Amino acid sequence: MSLAQASVTARVHSATRVIDWRNLPVMIVLGIGAIFMLLPFLWMFATSMRPASEAYQLPPSFLPTRLNFDAYAAVLDSPLPFLRMYLNSFIVAAATTIGVVVSSAMAAFAFSRLRFPGSSLLFGLLLVGLMVPHALVVIPLFYGMAAAGLLDSLWSLILPGLASPLAIFMMRQFMEGQPREYEEAAFIDGASYWTIFWRISLPQMGPPIAALSIIVFTSSWNNFLLPLIFVRKFEVMTLPVGLLGLSDSFGALSLSVIMAAVTMCVLPLLVVFLVAQRFIVESIASTGIKR
Amino acid sequence: MATLRQRETLAAYGFLAPAYLIYLLFLAIPMVASLLLSVLEVDRLTLATQFVGWANFDWVLTDPRFWKTFGNTFYFIALAVVGNVGLGLGLAVLLDRNIPGPLLYLFRLAYFLPVLVSLAFVSFIWRFMFSFDLGAINYYIRMLGLPPVGWLTDKNVAMFSIVIIDVWKNVGFFVIILLAALQGVPRNLMEAARIDGASPFTALRRIKLPYIAPVILFCVTYATIGGLQVFDSIKIITDGGPGDSTRSVVMYMFSEAFSAGELGTGAASALTLLVVIAIVTAIQLTLGRRFAGR
């Protein structure tokens, strides 16, 4: 049974059954755990609302006592171009997402709908790519980027992120489960391969594209290693490393300012989660089940 | 006039071209370059190269610092795997009950939100939570009348603190995978166990856990491979300290290649890491096949 079916049955059950009170202890345990999971975020937000002079005061607060956006203003006024770095993060994450989705969907189309010599060899190569740790490729990449004059540019952050064997795997796996009749009919009617891909295959791939987009976008938004190595100038920096610079430039004195910056960095991820939690959860669940 | 067959082949290569061009440029070529680098001595200024054979590996494999970081990494993995998969399985078993929808939504949010958020961001939060004098955690420990803990400053505790952060961040990922596996156990199996008079605990131990064993194995492997590459959190929170007590293999590679400028030894240490990852993967595949063959 796939997770989609499982969650459908779960939904049916919860709709028809009243709350099972024998599970109350379980709910309490899970509830306490959930509160502990959220405490760091609550502390982050509450601290960002404190005036700088009270930021370190104990006891720590987990709920803001009043709304005070001074710290947020201080982040925007900082000597580092915070908004610029925010924009950079968006550009890098969006470009990476579009590039990965388009290239992996095209490759998946070739693997699951077309027959050609070398198909299994090329697919096997991806397996090798899946195992490679980032640590192994960053050293040569650094010198390649330097030779191409791409260091200190957003390209140095976008291009390496486009190589994603995992995305091709995911897309192919999904396409294999889709019916081929429409594509075959279109082919008989004389449609070109590109038309078939663009007009028939791609529109069927909505759910996996949504899931893949979220995964690629968040991992690009969160990437720490690439900007740490490839970028020095804050004008082309992205947030994960930029935040480190911001905290160095403010020193330990302005905890509330740093927490305001962290809050702003986390916010898009929270929005993504609230909008698309079902897609994310189902796509991750499926990676463990499909074999 | 090309035949239909040739047209199909040509189209296929066209569709594969963008993905494989990227793959070639940003994964395959750098990988081969790393292989080459590991047997070269590179002058950091002129980038002039000289073949040195196994010398880089000799240097790395006899460097006590390398083995220290490897030991740290495995210590981290042992704790993180037990924490992530163990706690994840426990939570998944609990979530596998009939829990009302809105509550389930909240639990998902709480347990899964940290997975989405980069360690680069939350590390700042944890750095202050774990702070010795001003941290939230020591505040409550003092309130209980206990001596404060040097979460990040005591070299016997620092790695443990890193693991706490890692489990907090990643456990939700394993909860979701394991929960989906538990919900995939066929209902008729559970029904039969119930009719035969098995208690819920026996049914869990004798039916559900063996049924999802391959998925648990997948989780252990996944956590191990991820743990071998641990970098971001340690870099930001302790930067390998105090002493070298939290320095990981990837940090060793990073400082060799980018701080010391020793590209060859950096590549050699990264390759050693790849070999270890390959071995872990091979063990998983073999074990997995044994499970599947039963």
Interface residues (C-beta under 8 A of the other chain):
Chain A: M1 S2 L3 A6 A10 R11 H13 S14 R17 I19 D20 N23 V26 M27 V29 L30 G31 G33 A34 I35 M37 L38 P40 F41 W43 M44 T47 Y56 L58 P59 P60 G99 V102 S103 S104 M106 A107 F109 A110 F111 L114 R115 F116 P117 S119 L122 L125 L126 G129 M131 V132 P133 H134 A135 L136 V137 V138 I139 P140 L141 F142 Y143 G144 L159 P160 L162 A163 P165 I168 Y193 W194 F197 T218 W221 N222 N223 F224 L225 L228 I229 L239 P240 V241 L243 L244 S247 L255 I258 M259 V262 C265 V266 L269 L270 V272 F273 L274 Q277 I280 V281 I284 A285 S286 T287 G288 I289 R291
Chain B: E8 T9 A11 A12 Y13 G14 F15 L16 P18 A19 Y20 I22 Y23 L25 F26 L27 A28 I29 P30 M31 A33 S34 L37 L47 L91 L94 L95 R97 N98 I99 P100 G101 L103 L104 Y105 L106 F107 R108 L109 A110 Y111 F112 L113 P114 L116 V117 S118 L119 A120 F121 V122 F124 I125 W126 F128 M129 L134 A136 Y139 W168 G172 F173 I176 I177 L178 L179 A180 A181 Q183 G184 P186 P214 V215 F218 C219 L228 Q229 F231 D232 K235 I236 V249 V250 M253 F254 A257 F258 L263 G266 A267 A270 L271 L273 L274 I277 A278 T281 G288 A292
